[in-house]
Amino acid sequence: MFDIGWSELVLIGVVALVVLGPKELPGVLRMVGQWMGKARRMAADFQGQFQEAMREAEMADVKKSFDDIKEAAHDFTGGNLLSSAQKDVEEALKLDTSRDTPVVESAVAESAPAAQAAPEIQPATSTSATPANVAGEAKAS
């Protein structure tokens, strides 16, 4: 940060010892340490606030994107495709019911004779259908 080497620190320590004296040097070093601690805390606090502001800005961007997507999805499903498809189906049903005989009734009338003509299938009356019995019946036939 300041690019101060060990030789410069020793020189500063010797000058401080000569100028301040051995009695006041520990108190001065303690005060300098407290100032450095305050400066570091202020720098950390500033950095934390800056990071928090960046997170809030990112969250605002994400919320805006989410709202845009939600609005686009609402527009997509809300009126355009579903309402036009619903109108097409309703129009098709109106065309079918406007005929003399509705399509549904004519389909039921055509399928009724076929259902009556189909023979009924009776369930088998054999008591057991084990593989041995089935094989025995096949040999007997």
C-alpha positions as CSV (number, residue, x, y, z in Angstrom):
1,M,0.0,0.0,0.0
2,F,2.6,2.6,1.1
3,D,5.6,0.5,0.1
4,I,7.5,0.9,3.3
5,G,10.2,-1.6,3.9
6,W,11.8,-2.8,7.2
7,S,14.7,-0.3,7.0
8,E,12.3,2.6,6.8
9,L,10.3,1.3,9.8
10,V,13.4,1.0,11.9
11,L,14.5,4.6,10.9
12,I,11.0,5.9,11.9
13,G,11.1,4.0,15.2
14,V,14.6,5.4,16.1
15,V,13.5,9.0,15.2
16,A,10.3,8.6,17.3
17,L,12.3,7.2,20.3
18,V,14.7,10.1,20.1
19,V,12.0,12.8,19.7
20,L,9.4,11.5,22.0
21,G,11.5,9.7,24.6
22,P,11.1,6.2,26.0
23,K,8.3,7.3,28.5
24,E,5.8,8.7,26.0
25,L,6.6,6.3,23.1
26,P,4.2,3.4,24.2
27,G,1.3,5.9,24.7
28,V,1.9,7.4,21.2
29,L,2.2,3.9,19.6
30,R,-1.1,2.9,21.3
31,M,-2.8,6.1,20.0
32,V,-1.5,5.4,16.5
33,G,-2.7,1.8,16.7
34,Q,-6.2,3.0,17.7
35,W,-6.3,5.5,14.8
36,M,-5.2,2.7,12.4
37,G,-8.0,0.5,13.8
38,K,-10.6,3.3,13.3
39,A,-9.4,3.8,9.8
40,R,-9.6,0.1,9.0
41,R,-13.1,-0.1,10.5
42,M,-14.2,2.9,8.5
43,A,-12.8,1.4,5.3
44,A,-14.5,-2.0,6.0
45,D,-17.8,-0.2,6.8
46,F,-17.6,1.8,3.6
47,Q,-16.8,-1.4,1.6
48,G,-19.7,-3.2,3.3
49,Q,-22.1,-0.4,2.4
50,F,-20.8,-0.3,-1.1
51,Q,-21.3,-4.1,-1.4
52,E,-24.8,-3.8,0.0
53,A,-25.7,-1.1,-2.5
54,M,-24.4,-3.3,-5.3
55,R,-26.6,-6.2,-4.1
56,E,-29.7,-4.0,-3.9
57,A,-29.0,-2.7,-7.4
58,E,-28.7,-6.3,-8.6
59,M,-31.9,-7.3,-6.8
60,A,-33.7,-4.3,-8.4
61,D,-32.5,-5.4,-11.8
62,V,-33.6,-9.0,-11.1
63,K,-37.0,-7.8,-9.9
64,K,-37.5,-5.7,-12.9
65,S,-36.6,-8.6,-15.2
66,F,-39.0,-10.8,-13.3
67,D,-41.8,-8.3,-13.6
68,D,-41.1,-7.9,-17.4
69,I,-41.2,-11.7,-17.8
70,K,-44.4,-11.9,-15.7
71,E,-46.1,-9.2,-17.8
72,A,-45.0,-10.9,-21.1
73,A,-46.4,-14.2,-19.9
74,H,-49.6,-12.6,-18.9
75,D,-49.9,-10.9,-22.3
76,F,-49.0,-14.2,-24.0
77,T,-51.6,-16.3,-22.2
78,G,-54.1,-13.6,-21.3
79,G,-55.8,-12.6,-24.5
80,N,-54.0,-13.4,-27.7
81,L,-53.8,-17.1,-28.2
82,L,-56.4,-18.5,-25.8
83,S,-59.1,-16.0,-26.7
84,S,-58.6,-16.4,-30.5
85,A,-58.6,-20.2,-30.1
86,Q,-61.7,-20.1,-28.0
87,K,-63.4,-17.9,-30.6
88,D,-62.4,-20.3,-33.3
89,V,-63.9,-23.2,-31.4
90,E,-67.1,-21.3,-30.7
91,E,-67.5,-20.4,-34.3
92,A,-67.0,-24.0,-35.4
93,L,-69.7,-25.1,-32.9
94,K,-72.1,-22.5,-34.2
95,L,-71.6,-23.7,-37.7
96,D,-72.3,-27.3,-36.7
97,T,-75.4,-26.4,-34.8
98,S,-76.8,-24.3,-37.6
99,R,-77.2,-27.4,-39.9
100,D,-80.5,-29.2,-40.0
101,T,-79.2,-32.2,-38.0
102,P,-76.5,-31.6,-35.6
103,V,-73.3,-33.6,-36.0
104,V,-73.5,-35.1,-32.6
105,E,-77.0,-36.5,-33.0
106,S,-76.2,-37.9,-36.5
107,A,-73.1,-39.6,-35.1
108,V,-75.1,-41.2,-32.3
109,A,-77.9,-42.3,-34.8
110,E,-75.3,-43.9,-37.2
111,S,-73.6,-45.8,-34.4
112,A,-76.8,-47.2,-32.8
113,P,-77.6,-49.9,-35.4
114,A,-74.0,-51.1,-35.3
115,A,-74.1,-51.6,-31.6
116,Q,-77.3,-53.5,-31.8
117,A,-76.1,-55.9,-34.5
118,A,-72.9,-56.8,-32.6
119,P,-73.2,-60.3,-31.0
120,E,-72.7,-60.6,-27.3
121,I,-69.7,-62.6,-26.2
122,Q,-70.5,-65.1,-23.5
123,P,-67.9,-65.9,-20.8
124,A,-66.3,-69.4,-20.9
125,T,-67.9,-71.8,-18.5
126,S,-64.9,-74.1,-17.9
127,T,-64.0,-74.4,-14.2
128,S,-60.3,-74.3,-14.5
129,A,-57.9,-73.1,-17.2
130,T,-54.6,-74.5,-16.0
131,P,-51.9,-75.1,-18.6
132,A,-52.3,-78.9,-18.2
133,N,-56.1,-78.7,-18.9
134,V,-55.5,-76.4,-21.9
135,A,-52.9,-78.8,-23.2
136,G,-55.2,-81.8,-22.6
137,E,-58.1,-80.1,-24.4
138,A,-55.8,-79.3,-27.4
139,K,-54.7,-83.0,-27.7
140,A,-58.4,-84.1,-27.5
141,S,-59.4,-81.8,-30.3
